[in-house]
Amino acid sequence: MNRKETLPPGVYLDRTCDGITRRQMLKVGTISFLGMGLPEFFALQAHAQSEAKLSGAKGRQKRDKSVILLWMGGGPSHIDTWDPKPKAGMEIQGPFQPLETNVPGIFISEHLPKLARLMDKMAILRSVTHGIGAHELAQHYLQTGYLPLPTIEFPSFGSVIAHEKGIQNNLPAYVTLLGGAEGQGAGFLGGSYNPFYAGNPADGNYRVQDLTLPNGVTSARLARRRQLLSVIDTLKNASSDAVKSMETFFNRAYGLVTSKEAQRAFEIDKEDPRLRDEYGRTGFGQSCLMARRLVEAGVRFVTVTMGGWDTHENNFNALRDNLLPELDRGFSALIRDLHQRGLLETTLVVWMGEFGRTPMINKNPNPGRDHWPNALSVVMAGGGVRGGQVIGSTDERGMGPAERPIHVEDIAATLYHAVGLDPNKEYITPSGRPIKLANDGKIVREVFG
């Protein structure tokens, strides 16, 4: 679907060279009597949990690990970020120079100086590889661990973790910020495990839909409505399972709207202005800060989408002047903030996009790099990851893995393992097909030391 959208400064829409923009958000109907749509959300969730149990899925385990996925829509250049090639010649290296990090012998782009000083807390997986060069297919693959099929839609990592871990502190289990991409939905798990879309926290009058009361509805008025609905349900059929279930859904929705934890989690304006400045007053920077607030409050999985990386043209100016400084500021502030608050060990931060970009610089009038799935870098920090290491390598020109090839399924297995899930656990799809969480991927054990 082609769209024209006006976005605030610092927000890079996930529009690719295909001219496609994907926004995946939870859409709920409106209950006019209550003035909000959250009861349907919880009704769907309970139904999906019931279906999962009926299909043979085992009970979920409660864990304390959360995930923040920094999704770089469009496919960032591995050579211009985490895998510089200074000996390959200017036609490969381009104008950027390598910068030594705080871990001797590890170099990254000169335009990531703040992250270079945090290399001891990060692991770079340089030898990730796959064969999908189309945006939507690769986005689906990298965020689900499965190649798309016409007969089944696979769930995203966030949806699986939401399904496995459930809600805590009245907050949605899976939240997306800024936008979306193919592969971020719940697939066969059902709509209740789609992400809750929380918008752009850099907006001046930031407000999350469905987490505040509608105009004219006070807390006292909502409480009276709740009491009245309870009386009506009792008079209607007190013994009806459907009525009792709907009362449960209503109570959950009521709890979310009136929850102090939920309200505080989204009140980014309560943060110290100096900390907000440290993250950067851009869509990406403020979304990284919001992601920290959300996992601190109990959200299980947060995706921050930063588009604009489809740099067929003007690659070096776009990276130097906009994308890399914004990434460097927001990502580094997130790691420091999580670490200072004692949250880094329980929060896995993953940085990745759908593929890398061609080692050879193209011949466009404003030179760029094209799609290159043969080699890409993935960065992990926190959540038990041993920092200060590079896993795998690409050849001297960055064309493909030179050692320790890492496949997309391995990324999935590693992510699930980090949060305490068994990558080999099976779901049964609605059609009766058994599906493993990580599609037989192998955990990248070196990540954890």
Phi, psi and omega in degrees: 000126179272139181220153168245124183226143176261124184239152177291162179303143178084001176254120180258107182294144182279058176259131185252185181295344176285352184075024186249135173241130179241124172238119179248114182220157177288123177246122179238153179284184182243128170266109188298327183293322182268328180087022179202170185245010186291330178303321178298324179302310181290328177297314177299319182297314179298321178297317181294321178296320178296316179297321181297319179293319180295329183278356176105002178293136182282161181300148183280152178257140178276124178231165182255007182271140173239167180229137167243116178259119174265102187263120182262089186292128179116335178095096181282149177292124177290325183291326183269005180235282191252355188221061183294151183233073186291343181261004186270354183096156185295334180290344175253306185296320187076192186279351184278142178258152176284150179234127178288139181271185177282003171250109184308134178092350178254124182240142172226186183297143177298342181268015174235054186293324180293319178291328178300328180280358179242015184301331180295347179253004184234153171239130178257122174262101189269348188249029177288140185209146171202183187239019185255112184259006179259136188306301188295319179296316181290323177298317178298315183298312185289338183254000176235336186084005181231139169292139181297146175233149179289343186263350183205144176250119185277149181279150177288165175303317181297321180291321178297314181294322175299318179296318184285323189258334177074187185272143167222151180056032177064015182257149174303147181282335187223121184232141172243148180235142176082312183184207182206179179207162176303136177097001181267001183269183187270348179056225186289352176289339176105158189299337181291345178257010169294158179292148171275118186275121186249013169074209185243105183293351177279350177301140183299323179245054186302131180208130182268124180300137175077000176255000174234155182289145177298158178305133177088354180252109177273168178299320180295319180294319178297320179297320179296320178298318179299315180296319180296316178299322179297318179296316180300316180297321179296316179293327185289309181185089186294338184265359183288126176299323181296319179295315179298320179295317181295326176296321177297315180298318180297317181298322178294316178297317178300318179298321180293314183292327183259003184287126176295323179298315180296316181297315181295322183300325183266002181271073184293337180291348178277351178291153175301126180305329179293323177291321177298322176295323180298320177288334185099132183274050178242170178303314181292313182300312181289332176289325174297318177296317178297322178300318176299317179299320184289316179291327177297325182276345177127002177290140187277322187214128178233129173250126173251116182261122175242107180274186176100004186268006181273072194264065173295330178233153173057035184303311190284321176294318180297319180291312185293318189271335187228294193296309185291317177299320179293317176299312183302317183290309184291314182295315181294319178297322179298313181296314180298316183295313177301317181296314182295331180268003181073022183257350188293324181292337180252009179231115175274122176254126181237129176248127175190166171227190189280335175194174173273196179228159189304134173300319178285130176285133185283178187258021176300154177306320170253097194303147178214192177231146184259182183297139180209089181281350182296336181211132173207159178253143172235137181243137177231147176211153177071187176060029182091001179289136174275115182282176176075030182218154171245130180248124182076171178205158172258166180293178189296343178251002180072026184279327183186176182299134172265330177206155176053061176302137179239127184259163183301320179299328178291323175298316179299313181298320181293318179296312180297318179299320183299329181261011173089017177259150178278114181300339181266002177300143182250140166255157172250119182289166178304335179272001178092011182270131176283135182229123175279148181304314187249014173052046179065021174293156180254134178297133175279089189298330182299335180304325186261008175087000000 
